[in-house]
Every structure is written in structure tokens, then in C-alpha cells.
């Protein structure tokens, strides 16, 4: 009995897409992994674009080549579906340059960042049709010193540490909150 030919390896296509964004920093190669009219949304900052012209402009003006040189990505997990790749990862970088995508309007602080990020990439005909990227903006702002966590139930680098070291304690924010009065 002949089996159906397998479709494209969506994980491999997405790996090529990400490598084109962060390693080779090649705009044309990145766009070649995408459908004719893709969309990209960085949900916490609403950065991105809809349609080829907007996505290309966003990538060129704000994303590809606009990251600290030391940016590194550690994949925590990947979920593959028939038309979707979901990557859970931790991004590591030093905030040593303007980063419109993640920190619009925030001057470089020189601070190290470890940030959990989830990317949901949808596919059509073996190419990236959309990307929706999620992260905790409060955690990022704490790590670059733009938000004081002492008055709010937010954390910084501890989120990434917990993902990378699952045996770390849980419920630290709950314990911290128990030791301070409730706001009026």
C-alpha cells in the first residue's frame, strides 16, 4: 500500500525562517519562507505588519539586524500541528541598543535579559502565513530597570530561570505579596 507523500517539514521551514532573521540576517531569505501576504504581530507591543509590503518594511526597519549582537535563543519546547508550529523559548540578550520591537522608546540600559517567549506560526502551503509572538512585557521592563517589581506582583529574570530550571521554587510572588500590605 502506497503512503501519502509527507508535506513539508514545518519545523524545518520555521527553523530556516528564524535563522534568516537572527543568524544570517537576510531579509530576502526570511521573506522567501513566507506566503505572499503574511502577517506578523508582536502582541505585547503591537509591532509587526500585515501584507508583504508592511512585513518587509517592519523586518527591514525594526527587526532583522536590529537586535543586540549577543542575542541567543534557547528552545524549551516545540509543538507541531498540521498547519502550525508553536515554539516556547527563552531569549537571552544585553539591552545595548534600541529595540523598537520589544522596547519601543526605551533607551539602551546595558542590562542582561532572559525572557520567555512563545511564537505561534501558522502555515499555508508549507510557508509561514502568520506569526504571533508573546512575552510578558512587565518581566522585560523589570529586567531593564524600567519597572520596579517591589510594588507589583511581577517578576523579571525569575520567569526564564523557572523554565530553564524546573526544580526552582514556585509561588515566590504569592509569598512576597503576603509580606506586604494590600494597596489602598
C-alpha positions in Angstrom: 0.0 0.0 0.0 1.5 3.3 -1.0 1.6 6.0 1.6 0.7 9.6 1.0 3.7 11.8 0.4 4.5 13.8 3.5 4.0 17.5 3.4 6.8 19.9 4.1 8.6 19.7 7.4 7.1 22.8 9.0 9.6 22.7 11.9 12.5 22.9 9.4 10.8 25.7 7.4 10.4 27.6 10.7 14.0 27.0 11.7 15.1 28.4 8.4 12.9 31.4 8.9 14.3 32.1 12.4 17.9 31.5 11.2 17.3 34.0 8.4 16.0 36.6 10.9 18.7 36.2 13.6 21.8 34.4 12.2 22.2 35.3 8.5 20.1 38.5 9.0 18.8 38.1 5.4 15.6 39.9 4.7 15.0 38.2 1.3 15.7 34.8 2.7 13.2 35.5 5.6 10.5 36.7 3.2 11.1 33.6 1.0 9.9 31.4 3.9 6.6 33.3 4.0 3.4 33.3 1.9 2.8 36.2 -0.5 0.8 38.2 2.1 2.0 37.2 5.6 1.3 38.9 8.9 3.5 39.3 12.0 2.3 40.6 15.4 4.4 41.0 18.4 1.4 41.0 20.8 2.7 43.0 23.8 3.9 46.0 21.7 1.6 45.5 18.7 4.7 45.7 16.4 4.7 43.9 13.1 2.8 44.2 9.8 0.1 42.8 7.6 0.8 42.1 4.0 4.1 41.6 2.2 5.0 45.3 2.0 4.3 46.1 5.7 6.0 42.9 6.9 9.1 43.6 4.7 9.3 47.2 5.9 8.9 46.1 9.6 11.6 43.5 9.2 13.9 45.9 7.5 13.4 49.0 9.7 12.8 47.4 13.1 13.6 43.7 13.3 16.2 42.0 11.2 19.6 43.3 12.2 18.1 45.4 15.0 19.0 43.0 17.8 21.9 43.0 20.2 24.9 41.1 18.9 24.7 38.6 21.8 21.1 37.6 21.2 20.7 33.8 21.7 17.6 31.7 21.7 17.1 28.5 23.8 14.2 26.4 22.7 12.2 24.9 25.7 9.6 23.1 23.7 8.1 22.8 20.2 4.6 21.7 19.3 3.9 20.7 15.7 0.5 20.6 14.1 -0.7 20.0 10.6 -0.5 23.8 9.8 1.2 25.3 12.9 4.4 25.4 14.8 4.4 26.7 18.4 7.8 27.3 20.0 8.3 28.1 23.6 11.8 29.6 24.1 14.0 31.8 26.2 15.7 34.8 24.5 18.9 36.0 26.0 20.4 39.4 25.2 22.0 42.5 26.6 19.9 45.6 26.1 22.7 47.6 24.5 20.8 49.1 21.6 17.4 50.5 20.7 14.9 47.6 20.3 11.7 49.0 18.7 10.1 45.6 18.6 10.4 44.7 22.3 11.1 48.1 24.0 9.9 51.0 21.8 11.0 54.3 23.2 13.3 52.7 25.9 16.9 53.8 25.7 19.5 51.0 25.9 20.3 50.2 29.5 23.2 47.7 29.1 21.3 45.2 31.3 21.1 41.5 30.6 17.8 40.0 29.8 16.4 36.4 29.9 12.9 36.4 28.6 10.4 33.6 28.0 8.8 34.0 24.5 6.2 31.9 22.7 5.8 32.1 18.9 2.7 30.7 17.2 3.5 30.3 13.5 0.7 29.4 11.1 1.4 27.9 7.7 -0.2 27.7 4.3 1.2 25.5 1.6 4.4 25.0 3.5 5.2 28.6 4.1 4.8 30.9 7.1 1.4 32.7 6.8 1.5 34.4 10.2 3.5 34.8 13.4 2.1 35.8 16.7 4.8 36.4 19.3 4.0 36.6 23.0 6.1 37.6 26.1 5.5 39.2 29.5 6.2 42.9 28.9 6.3 43.5 32.7 9.1 40.9 33.1 11.1 42.6 30.3 10.6 46.1 31.8 11.7 44.8 35.3 14.8 43.4 33.8 15.8 46.6 32.0 15.1 48.7 35.1 12.0 50.5 33.7 9.6 48.9 36.2 10.0 48.4 40.0 8.7 44.9 40.9 8.5 45.7 44.7 5.1 47.3 44.4 3.5 44.9 41.9 3.0 41.2 41.5 5.6 41.0 38.7 8.9 39.2 38.2 11.9 39.6 36.0 14.5 37.1 35.1 12.9 34.6 37.5 10.5 33.6 34.8 13.2 32.4 32.5 15.1 30.8 35.3 12.0 28.7 36.3 11.6 27.5 32.7 15.2 26.5 32.4 15.4 25.1 35.9 12.1 23.4 36.6 13.0 22.5 40.2 13.2 26.1 41.3 10.6 27.0 43.9 7.1 28.1 42.9 4.8 30.7 44.5 7.5 33.3 45.2 5.2 36.2 44.2 2.5 34.9 46.4 4.9 34.7 49.4 6.2 38.2 48.6 2.7 39.6 48.4 1.8 38.0 51.8 4.6 40.1 53.4 3.3 43.5 52.3 0.0 45.3 52.9 -2.6 45.4 50.1 -2.7 48.7 48.2 -5.5 51.1 49.1 
